[in-house]
Amino acid sequence: MSHHHFPICPTSGKVRYRERNDTKVALRRADRDRHLARVNKVACSRTEINGYLCSDCDGWHLTSQHAQP
């Protein structure tokens, strides 16, 4: 069960962030989680490295893909 308070995009099934700043906060959290996993020598499934604007729901999503030029 997910514990986030953001809605889900009906097209992608990803968490829908309302603003770009929300993705920045989430990306910092993912980076912190990865760091703590390395320090504690445990696995971490957080792979998000970028945010992007979804043309289907007009919200922002996280992705593990590098930014498109």
C-alpha positions in Angstrom: 0.0 0.0 0.0 1.3 3.4 -0.9 1.6 6.1 1.7 1.9 9.2 -0.5 -0.8 11.8 -0.6 -0.6 12.6 -4.3 -3.1 11.3 -6.9 -2.2 8.7 -9.5 -2.0 9.5 -13.2 -4.7 7.5 -15.0 -2.6 7.1 -18.1 0.9 6.2 -16.7 -0.1 4.9 -13.3 2.6 7.1 -11.8 2.3 9.4 -8.9 1.1 12.8 -10.1 2.8 15.8 -8.6 1.0 19.1 -9.0 4.1 21.3 -9.3 7.7 21.0 -10.5 8.9 21.9 -7.0 7.1 18.8 -5.6 9.2 16.6 -7.9 12.4 18.4 -6.7 11.5 17.5 -3.1 10.7 13.9 -4.1 14.0 13.6 -6.0 15.9 14.9 -2.9 14.2 12.3 -0.8 15.1 9.5 -3.3 18.7 10.7 -3.3 18.7 10.6 0.5 17.2 7.1 0.6 19.9 5.9 -1.8 22.6 7.5 0.3 21.3 5.9 3.5 21.1 2.6 1.8 24.8 2.8 0.7 25.9 3.9 4.2 23.9 1.0 5.7 25.1 -1.4 3.0 21.5 -2.4 2.1 19.6 -2.5 -1.2 17.6 0.4 -2.4 14.9 0.4 -5.1 14.8 4.1 -5.5 16.1 4.9 -9.1 14.4 8.2 -9.8 16.7 10.9 -11.2 14.5 13.3 -13.1 11.1 14.8 -13.2 9.0 15.5 -16.3 5.7 17.2 -17.3 3.0 14.7 -18.4 1.1 15.7 -21.4 -1.8 13.4 -20.5 -2.6 14.7 -17.0 -0.7 18.0 -16.9 1.0 16.9 -13.8 4.7 16.0 -13.0 6.1 12.5 -12.7 9.5 11.0 -11.7 11.6 8.9 -13.9 14.8 6.9 -13.8 15.5 8.0 -17.4 18.0 10.8 -18.1 16.6 14.1 -19.3 15.8 14.4 -23.0 17.9 17.0 -24.8 
